[in-house]
Amino acid sequence: MIRNKVFSLINIIGLAIGISASLVIYLIVSYDLSFDKFEQDGNRIFRVVSDMKFPDNDFKNAGVPMPLIPAAQKELTGVEMFVPLSTPGEDINVTITSAIKSTAGRYKKQTGIAYVDNNYFKLLCYEWIAGSPQKALSEPFSTVLTESRAKAYFTGSDVSKAIGKVITYNDSIKTTVTGVVKDLNKNTDFLFKEFISYKTIESSGLKNNMSWNEWGSVSSDNQLFIKLNTDANTATITKQIQQLFRKHQENAYLDNIFSLQPLTDIHFNTAYDSFNERIAHLPTLYGLLSVAVVLLVLGCINFINLTTAQSVQRAKEIGIRKTMGSSKKQLVFQFMSETFLLTCIAMSISLLFVPSIIKLFSDFIPPQINPAMLSNFNVIIFIIALLFVITLLSGFYPAIVLSQYNPVLVLKGQTAAASSTTRKAWIRKSLTVTQFVFAQAFIIAALIVGNQIRFTLNKDLGFKKDGIITLQTPENYFHQENLSADAVRREVLLQKIRSVPGVAKACIAGEAPAANGGSLQTMKFNNGKKEVETTVQVKNADEDYFKLYNLHLVAGRFPVKSDSVIEYVINESYARFLGFKNPSEAVGRSVQHGDRPVPIVGVLRDFYAKSLHETIKPLVYYSKKNWETQLHIALMPEAIPGAWQTSINQIQKAYKEIYPEEDFKYNFIDETIARFYESEQRTSTLLSWATGLAIIISCLGLLGLVIYTTSQRTKEIGVRKVLGASVAQIVRLISKDFIKLVALAFVIAAPAAWWGMSKWLENFAYRITISWWILIGSGVLMILITLLTLSIQTIRAAMANPVESLRTE
């Protein structure tokens, strides 16, 4: 190591980069793969999910119709345990009315609340501190708390004293604490802290707001978990559930297909909702693992290349060792030990850098992942395994090569004569090409992903999105009778906001033109020949909304706001679907919504209501009084820095005057749209880092090889200079072979990268085309990086004094 400082340093850095990436990625992957593995007989636990079949769309939902739950409990066979679970659908205000309470008796917008029965605690194996596991939630208006929530609500270290205390939810549902359980200390998507008895839904009147008797209504707020008998068959259970639904809902307005989702799939399946805000993406995890493997392989390739390239310098040492009786096995052990030592040094450096890497990527890494995890038993096992695997991959081939030298030829000085034409040279070239294939593919992928993201963020969406904020006003889930009073408060707030100097326009409406989620309804239309049916996205807005977002009519007029008369404005895509070639032909016609016809009074120019992953689909706007809960505010152009913030501060003041107890939260529309592509932006960032690291490792290896090559050709370079060769000619002579290898890598990588990224782009309904200049440009970029790397040593070698290089003999 001391004699070969540069080569040792290159090897250590290359391995350290690969190991660091592998350690962090292992922490992420092992964390996600550990979710909900602690439940007893977890392989028999399933969630019943719905695949709703609409006329021209299919939608997946984690919920089931509410009446299916009691019907299944009565009629299904082969099920050991039924576990219904409902969530309020919003944050809840909690009031502690007990005599023994914390200093703050009211807690706003509490999360982690669910309606469950006693079976929930059997399913997840909670440890009870106080209360009866069999009876705690048997009666309505009873509540079980986790230990952390009990400590938050009540003073004192003895949480069992919470039993018998009263908790009121949204000033409406008064419950008594009947149990306290320990918080789950395992990785799980069941993050609930507060459990209200399931019977409370029916006894309190909440059922009126939760589609209690509606077989045709499905919401992810209402879910059903089941634990099958040991001899039960999932196909049989699914068939029973389907037959049960058909029996009770013969005239369903939708075709609902039920399936059983395994418990371990919940953390990874983005098609269905999870109780956890973060749903892991298996393809992304596999992609991360691939990146880790690639970076490790690149580091190992460096080691193999540089060690075999240096083999000539150690030939005499090996010859003497063999002459003095050293066996091949002893030599292999020696060289593998040297590799292990270098790997240990690289591992030590990696462990020092892991905390910094976790902090650097904190936006992408779950907060639960931290450097302390390095002391976990499974992580320590992984580190040890990684040490031996890298040592084997990096050191085995060079050790075999070095131990095979013929001591007679070595000591006669005949080893170096054919070194450049041996099989080892071809292996080095192949490995170098492999390195640059990966680096080149990363460059192409990073450029294409970056271009697609810029395309999505800068594309004209068909409406104004800059300088507009949205503000959600409170809607009391438990008091629907107060709709009129809530509407009056919103109108007062609207007038206050309109008087703010920095506000250009403001209105009350439903969701913004582009938003996740939304309401979908089935509508029919008779064109005189046949009846066509489709699902349509429905939004609520008035004329002020259309003007604020600069949405244009191509025919007709905007709908009139009313509490009784409903009029529709449809988009061009819906008009075309209905068979109208000219949008004006749709005006005056009616579509059937439910049991009544609704007139079409206008046609909007198409705009993108979802991300560019999806095509523009049929859309309907209507305007109905008192149904809107969101304020849309267009700010005046920001003439001076900070003007928008000043206006927002004044809006906040007005908001607090109307809703003094509510938190003020707002969103910029352009930032909301940018969040549609968070996954792609993370992919772009990770690709950029992977590209940079791959280039660094590859170029380090290339630098090591060119240092070795120039040292081997020192006398040749000196002779050429004496005979009149210029610096440029010598640099070209040394560099051309390496450039050929990089060019070959481009020829291999470009088609593969083009194919892979074409598949990735298929996820977007609107996407860029992969231009030839991206491929050619990435190849040119790689060659420029290569030339820059080579120039570090080639120019130095070419400018050396030939007298010094020729003086040795």
TILOTI-21861 format. One record per residue (C-alpha): x, y, z. Coordinates in steps of 0.02 Angstrom, whole numbers, padded with zeros to 5 digits, always signed. Example, Ala and Ser with C-alpha at 12.3 -4.5 7.8 and 13.67 -1.06 7.14 Angstrom:
REM TILOTI-21861
+00615-00225+00390
+00684-00053+00357
This chain:
REM TILOTI-21861
+00000+00000+00000
+00142+00119+00040
+00234+00080-00123
+00074+00098-00226
-00014+00242-00141
-00112+00300-00294
-00175+00128-00341
-00220+00086-00162
-00312+00251-00144
-00410+00222-00306
-00458+00047-00249
-00513+00107-00077
-00615+00254-00145
-00701+00146-00275
-00746+00012-00149
-00797+00141-00017
-00922+00224-00137
-01001+00057-00180
-01007+00000+00001
-01081+00166+00062
-01220+00156-00067
-01251-00027-00025
-01264+00006+00162
-01388+00150+00145
-01491+00057+00016
-01492-00098+00126
-01558+00006+00270
-01700+00071+00160
-01744-00096+00082
-01734-00196+00244
-01842-00064+00331
-01979-00073+00200
-01975-00262+00187
-01997-00278+00377
-02171-00202+00381
-02309-00304+00464
-02206-00462+00483
-02241-00477+00670
-02425-00527+00665
-02462-00707+00714
-02512-00811+00562
-02489-00658+00452
-02501-00766+00297
-02684-00797+00340
-02728-00611+00361
-02806-00520+00214
-02893-00355+00176
-03051-00366+00071
-03031-00237-00069
-03143-00178-00210
-03109-00167-00396
-03249-00058-00462
-03298-00084-00642
-03371+00070-00724
-03426+00076-00907
-03257+00131-00972
-03147+00139-00818
-03089+00025-00680
-03048+00093-00507
-02970+00006-00359
-03023+00047-00182
-02964-00019-00014
-03139-00010+00057
-03298-00111+00047
-03483-00064+00057
-03528-00038+00239
-03673-00163+00243
-03558-00299+00174
-03466-00304+00341
-03610-00365+00454
-03676-00475+00313
-03505-00559+00294
-03493-00589+00481
-03659-00682+00475
-03646-00778+00312
-03464-00814+00266
-03383-00980+00310
-03199-01022+00322
-03154-00861+00413
-03078-00868+00587
-03091-00683+00626
-03178-00528+00554
-03098-00359+00591
-03198-00207+00531
-03105-00041+00531
-03171+00132+00489
-03083+00300+00492
-03167+00470+00513
-03103+00536+00347
-03038+00695+00429
-02938+00757+00577
-03042+00768+00736
-03046+00891+00880
-03033+00804+01048
-03094+00873+01214
-03042+00798+01381
-03184+00827+01503
-03117+00722+01645
-03067+00801+01810
-02893+00729+01793
-02823+00798+01633
-02675+00885+01557
-02663+01073+01559
-02733+01083+01382
-02909+01009+01384
-02934+01025+01196
-02829+00948+01058
-02856+01007+00881
-02849+00900+00725
-02798+00738+00806
-02748+00598+00688
-02730+00411+00712
-02911+00381+00764
-03008+00228+00707
-03172+00138+00741
-03134-00045+00780
-03196-00189+00886
-03103-00306+01005
-03042-00417+00863
-02926-00279+00804
-02815-00304+00955
-02809-00492+00928
-02759-00467+00747
-02610-00355+00788
-02563-00432+00955
-02564-00276+01064
-02499-00287+01242
-02629-00226+01367
-02585-00110+01511
-02761-00086+01578
-02935-00144+01531
-03006-00306+01463
-02953-00365+01288
-03118-00460+01272
-03236-00322+01330
-03150-00152+01309
-03241-00107+01149
-03394-00218+01166
-03510-00071+01202
-03538+00091+01105
-03458+00253+01163
-03303+00168+01232
-03122+00209+01188
-02954+00122+01201
-02795+00227+01198
-02615+00183+01163
-02491+00222+01302
-02419+00373+01209
-02592+00448+01178
-02645+00418+01358
-02490+00511+01419
-02529+00653+01300
-02706+00672+01367
-02683+00638+01551
-02551+00687+01679
-02457+00563+01785
-02347+00414+01745
-02481+00285+01784
-02581+00277+01622
-02701+00150+01695
-02783+00296+01787
-02853+00350+01618
-02983+00211+01634
-03156+00286+01663
-03110+00459+01601
-03216+00547+01469
-03158+00598+01295
-03270+00697+01176
-03242+00698+00989
-03289+00853+00888
-03402+00912+01030
-03524+00776+00981
-03468+00598+01021
-03439+00574+01209
-03345+00415+01254
-03269+00332+01407
-03093+00261+01412
-03104+00074+01441
-02927+00017+01400
-02746+00065+01374
-02624-00034+01265
-02439-00019+01231
-02388+00064+01068
-02334-00055+00932
-02144-00051+00925
-02134-00143+00759
-02135-00074+00583
-02318-00069+00533
-02441+00028+00426
-02569+00023+00567
-02523+00189+00647
-02679+00216+00750
-02665+00283+00927
-02847+00300+00978
-02985+00171+00955
-03172+00206+00968
-03289+00057+00979
-03360+00010+00810
-03536+00003+00881
-03526+00191+00911
-03552+00220+00724
-03728+00148+00729
-03776+00211+00901
-03720+00392+00876
-03800+00428+00709
-03632+00431+00620
-03700+00294+00508
-03802+00427+00416
-03640+00503+00353
-03550+00339+00320
-03666+00251+00194
-03714+00124+00326
-03848+00038+00221
-03786+00079+00044
-03723-00075-00047
-03678+00030-00198
-03563+00149-00104
-03379+00109-00076
-03258+00214+00024
-03080+00177+00081
-03134+00246+00251
-03229+00083+00281
-03120-00073+00274
-03133-00255+00320
-02990-00370+00372
-03012-00557+00389
-02908-00700+00457
-02941-00862+00367
-02952-01034+00442
-02796-01140+00419
-02883-01247+00287
-02974-01104+00199
-02946-01064+00015
-02935-00881-00039
-03025-00917-00203
-03171-00995-00110
-03184-00849+00012
-03176-00723-00131
-03316-00814-00221
-03423-00812-00064
-03399-00624-00043
-03444-00595-00225
-03602-00700-00209
-03648-00607-00050
-03635-00440-00139
-03739-00500-00287
-03871-00567-00170
-03896-00402-00079
-03863-00281-00221
-03949-00349-00375
-03967-00178-00458
-03797-00105-00415
-03752+00050-00517
-03575-00019-00523
-03500-00190-00547
-03394-00221-00393
-03266-00361-00398
-03192-00408-00229
-03021-00483-00197
-02913-00525-00047
-02756-00421-00024
-02621-00506+00082
-02569-00411+00237
-02388-00398+00178
-02444-00319+00013
-02522-00166+00095
-02356-00076+00117
-02310-00095-00067
-02471-00087-00167
-02502+00091-00227
-02667+00039-00308
-02751+00035-00137
-02745+00160+00005
-02637+00131+00158
-02653+00203+00332
-02472+00256+00315
-02438+00412+00212
-02287+00326+00137
-02318+00176+00025
-02159+00091-00031
-02136+00057-00217
-02062-00114-00252
-01994-00068-00426
-01904+00080-00344
-01831-00035-00211
-01772-00155-00345
-01700-00007-00440
-01605+00048-00284
-01538-00128-00261
-01481-00127-00443
-01390+00038-00416
-01303-00032-00262
-01250-00188-00357
-01187-00086-00505
-01083+00031-00396
-01010-00117-00301
-00968-00206-00465
-00884-00048-00531
-00777-00037-00375
-00731-00221-00390
-00688-00199-00574
-00568-00060-00527
-00484-00175-00403
-00469-00318-00528
-00404-00206-00667
-00274-00117-00565
-00215-00273-00473
-00193-00374-00633
-00111-00225-00719
+00015-00215-00577
+00047-00402-00580
+00207-00382-00682
+00282-00272-00546
+00255-00413-00419
+00313-00552-00534
+00487-00568-00459
+00418-00566-00282
+00302-00710-00329
+00444-00803-00418
+00557-00792-00265
+00416-00847-00148
+00380-00998-00258
+00565-01041-00271
+00578-01040-00081
+00434-01162-00066
+00275-01058-00061
+00124-01154-00125
-00010-01085-00239
-00134-01097-00096
-00022-00992+00017
-00003-00859-00119
-00190-00852-00148
-00217-00832+00039
-00086-00691+00043
-00168-00593-00098
-00343-00622-00032
-00285-00559+00139
-00219-00401+00057
-00388-00377-00030
-00478-00407+00135
-00372-00274+00220
-00412-00145+00084
-00596-00192+00093
-00595-00168+00283
-00520+00005+00261
-00652+00047+00129
-00789-00019+00245
-00726+00088+00390
-00730+00243+00281
-00905+00197+00221
-00970+00178+00398
-00906+00353+00437
-00997+00425+00286
-01165+00336+00308
-01236+00467+00432
-01193+00608+00311
-01273+00514+00165
-01432+00483+00265
-01440+00668+00308
-01405+00718+00127
-01550+00613+00063
-01668+00648+00208
-01804+00703+00084
-01806+00530+00007
-01766+00420+00157
-01900+00380+00289
-01863+00473+00452
-01861+00307+00546
-01699+00261+00457
-01550+00328+00554
-01366+00286+00587
-01413+00194+00747
-01482+00055+00638
-01302+00008+00595
-01292-00077+00764
-01440-00191+00727
-01398-00374+00721
-01460-00401+00543
-01361-00249+00482
-01202-00313+00565
-01227-00481+00479
-01251-00390+00313
-01090-00290+00340
-00991-00448+00377
-01066-00537+00226
-01028-00385+00118
-00847-00387+00174
-00822-00567+00121
-00920-00552-00041
-00822-00398-00098
-00659-00480-00048
-00704-00633-00150
-00765-00534-00302
-00619-00414-00302
-00477-00525-00249
-00509-00701-00313
-00466-00676-00497
-00310-00569-00466
-00252-00694-00333
-00270-00838-00456
-00178-00741-00592
-00035-00689-00478
-00013-00863-00403
+00002-00945-00574
+00165-00861-00626
+00302-00982-00679
+00450-00944-00564
+00579-00996-00698
+00510-00875-00828
+00485-00739-00699
+00664-00744-00636
+00727-00742-00816
+00629-00579-00841
+00517-00652-00977
+00349-00609-00898
+00329-00430-00955
+00371-00461-01135
+00198-00515-01188
+00099-00429-01052
+00006-00316-01171
-00057-00458-01278
-00102-00585-01144
-00276-00639-01098
-00263-00525-00946
-00255-00371-01058
-00414-00423-01146
-00501-00455-00982
-00448-00282-00921
-00518-00204-01079
-00682-00299-01062
-00701-00245-00882
-00663-00065-00928
-00794-00071-01065
-00917-00142-00937
-00884+00004-00820
-00917+00132-00954
-01072+00041-01017
-01150+00069-00846
-01089+00248-00835
-01152+00286-01011
-01322+00208-00977
-01340+00311-00817
-01299+00472-00914
-01430+00435-01047
-01562+00390-00917
-01528+00546-00814
-01542+00659-00967
-01706+00580-01025
-01787+00583-00852
-01733+00764-00828
-01806+00814-00996
-01971+00727-00961
-01988+00813-00792
-01951+00984-00870
-02080+00944-01003
-02214+00902-00876
-02181+01053-00765
-02170+01180-00907
-02310+01115-01019
-02459+01230-01044
-02597+01141-00946
-02736+01245-01020
-02766+01354-00867
-02677+01485-00763
-02577+01408-00621
-02450+01540-00567
-02483+01652-00419
-02641+01561-00363
-02666+01488-00190
-02804+01376-00122
-02870+01381+00054
-02979+01243+00129
-03112+01301+00251
-03176+01190+00393
-03316+01066+00363
-03387+00981+00515
-03404+00797+00476
-03520+00770+00624
-03637+00919+00596
-03701+00918+00417
-03851+01018+00473
-03740+01173+00491
-03705+01186+00304
-03796+01352+00284
-03708+01433+00431
-03539+01371+00366
-03580+01445+00195
-03617+01615+00272
-03449+01615+00362
-03359+01571+00200
-03445+01712+00109
-03392+01836+00244
-03214+01772+00230
-03220+01787+00041
-03267+01971+00051
-03128+02005+00176
-03001+01921+00062
-03061+02016-00091
-03026+02178+00002
-02842+02131+00029
-02739+02248-00083
-02629+02111-00157
-02775+01999-00210
-02827+02009-00393
-02972+01886-00389
-03050+01765-00265
-03194+01643-00265
-03269+01495-00173
-03278+01331-00267
-03235+01147-00261
-03063+01079-00303
-02938+01162-00419
-02935+01122-00607
-02792+00998-00578
-02800+00894-00420
-02775+00717-00359
-02931+00618-00321
-03100+00697-00357
-03278+00639-00381
-03326+00517-00520
-03504+00486-00574
-03584+00378-00706
-03685+00472-00839
-03787+00415-00989
-03829+00500-01153
-03950+00449-01289
-03895+00510-01460
-04053+00449-01545
-03975+00287-01603
-03907+00212-01444
-03873+00252-01262
-03690+00282-01217
-03630+00273-01037
-03467+00328-00959
-03389+00387-00796
-03363+00574-00785
-03258+00677-00667
-03369+00805-00581
-03314+00975-00510
-03410+01117-00430
-03375+01298-00482
-03453+01461-00539
-03410+01595-00668
-03286+01681-00551
-03187+01519-00542
-03175+01501-00731
-03115+01680-00749
-02989+01662-00607
-02908+01510-00689
-02928+01582-00864
-03028+01432-00924
-03106+01466-01095
-03275+01419-01165
-03279+01358-01345
-03469+01357-01347
-03617+01409-01239
-03608+01492-01068
-03554+01458-00889
-03675+01374-00766
-03784+01481-00652
-03758+01455-00466
-03914+01384-00387
-03970+01275-00243
-04102+01185-00348
-04069+01200-00536
-03916+01103-00600
-03831+01145-00765
-03677+01065-00840
-03526+01136-00928
-03430+00992-01008
-03254+00984-01082
-03215+00953-01266
-03163+00773-01231
-03335+00732-01161
-03419+00819-01307
-03319+00712-01428
-03359+00556-01328
-03544+00596-01344
-03523+00604-01533
-03523+00792-01565
-03398+00847-01697
-03436+01030-01664
-03441+01080-01478
-03587+01199-01508
-03694+01049-01555
-03684+00987-01374
-03760+01148-01303
-03943+01123-01264
-03933+00934-01256
-03951+00838-01093
-03860+00696-01007
-03944+00577-00889
-03877+00586-00711
-03962+00462-00599
-04148+00477-00629
-04152+00651-00705
-04088+00738-00863
-03966+00882-00840
-03946+01012-00979
-03776+01054-01055
-03758+01244-01063
-03575+01260-01115
-03418+01172-01177
-03246+01209-01102
-03084+01200-01197
-02989+01044-01143
-02862+01062-01002
-02759+00939-00901
-02858+00895-00744
-02734+00761-00689
-02549+00728-00710
-02478+00696-00882
-02477+00511-00838
-02660+00510-00890
-02752+00564-01046
-02882+00703-01038
-03046+00620-00990
-03230+00674-00987
-03261+00813-00861
-03415+00906-00800
-03432+01068-00703
-03589+01124-00613
-03625+01260-00486
-03723+01226-00328
-03739+01341-00178
-03665+01294-00009
-03572+01143-00077
-03406+01230-00104
-03279+01228+00038
-03120+01290-00045
-03062+01468-00075
-02963+01505-00233
-02859+01664-00228
-02763+01741-00373
-02626+01856-00312
-02571+02009-00408
-02402+01995-00498
-02261+02007-00372
-02188+02178-00418
-02069+02179-00270
-01996+02030-00175
-02103+01982-00026
-02264+02060-00092
-02352+01891-00101
-02302+01847+00077
-02371+02014+00137
-02537+01976+00052
-02541+01800+00122
-02510+01869+00298
-02662+01982+00276
-02765+01835+00212
-02712+01736+00365
-02770+01878+00478
-02940+01878+00393
-02950+01688+00407
-02912+01692+00593
-03050+01821+00620
-03177+01698+00550
-03098+01535+00610
-02995+01581+00765
-02970+01401+00821
-02919+01331+00652
-02744+01317+00580
-02709+01422+00426
-02646+01314+00283
-02632+01358+00099
-02558+01284-00059
-02490+01362-00217
-02569+01280-00369
-02405+01265-00464
-02324+01179-00314
-02473+01060-00299
-02452+01013-00482
-02264+00989-00457
-02306+00862-00320
-02390+00754-00453
-02214+00713-00509
-02126+00691-00342
-02084+00511-00383
-02005+00560-00548
-01909+00704-00468
-01838+00585-00338
-01793+00464-00476
-01704+00605-00567
-01607+00654-00412
-01555+00476-00373
-01508+00445-00555
-01401+00602-00554
-01309+00541-00400
-01291+00365-00469
-01226+00437-00632
-01100+00546-00543
-01038+00404-00434
-01028+00283-00580
-00927+00410-00680
-00811+00444-00532
-00777+00259-00503
-00753+00224-00689
-00639+00373-00714
-00537+00328-00560
-00509+00156-00634
-00467+00232-00802
-00344+00350-00720
-00260+00204-00632
-00244+00109-00795
-00172+00258-00890
-00047+00288-00748
+00006+00107-00762
+00014+00115-00953
+00119+00272-00958
+00238+00200-00828
+00259+00044-00934
+00290+00148-01092
+00405+00277-01013
+00554+00231-01122
+00447+00220-01279
+00382+00396-01246
+00560+00458-01219
+00621+00381-01383
+00474+00456-01479
+00509+00628-01407
+00694+00615-01453
+00641+00569-01630
+00531+00725-01642
+00357+00674-01583
+00254+00819-01516
+00158+00820-01351
-00008+00812-01447
+00050+00660-01546
+00103+00567-01388
-00058+00611-01298
-00158+00549-01448
-00054+00389-01456
-00086+00346-01273
-00268+00401-01272
-00334+00320-01431
-00347+00144-01360
-00445+00206-01210
-00560+00313-01318
-00597+00160-01424
-00653+00067-01268
-00767+00211-01216
-00840+00220-01393
-00874+00033-01389
-00961+00056-01221
-01073+00189-01299
-01119+00073-01444
-01173-00059-01317
-01258+00058-01192
-01356+00172-01309
-01479+00043-01379
-01507-00036-01208
-01535+00133-01125
-01650+00190-01266
-01757+00034-01247
-01765+00046-01057
-01811+00231-01055
-01941+00206-01192
-02026+00082-01076
-02015+00207-00932
-02092+00346-01039
-02241+00235-01076
-02302+00279-00900
-02342+00453-00967
-02489+00485-01083
-02399+00643-01140
-02211+00626-01156
-02056+00680-01246
-01981+00584-01390
-01804+00520-01365
-01708+00629-01486
-01549+00571-01570
-01456+00718-01493
-01485+00649-01318
-01395+00488-01364
-01257+00573-01464
-01240+00710-01334
-01221+00584-01193
-01087+00493-01294
-00992+00655-01327
-01006+00701-01144
-00934+00533-01091
-00789+00551-01213
-00752+00727-01150
-00751+00663-00971
-00635+00523-01026
-00517+00643-01115
-00513+00754-00962
-00471+00604-00853
-00337+00543-00973
-00260+00715-00990
-00216+00716-00805
-00081+00587-00837
-00051+00583-01026
+00000+00766-01041
+00113+00747-00891
+00195+00593-00968
+00210+00674-01139
+00293+00830-01067
+00420+00733-00962
+00604+00758-01002
+00656+00612-01117
+00832+00620-01045
+00764+00566-00875
+00667+00419-00948
+00814+00356-01053
+00951+00379-00922
+00909+00220-00825
+00997+00104-00950
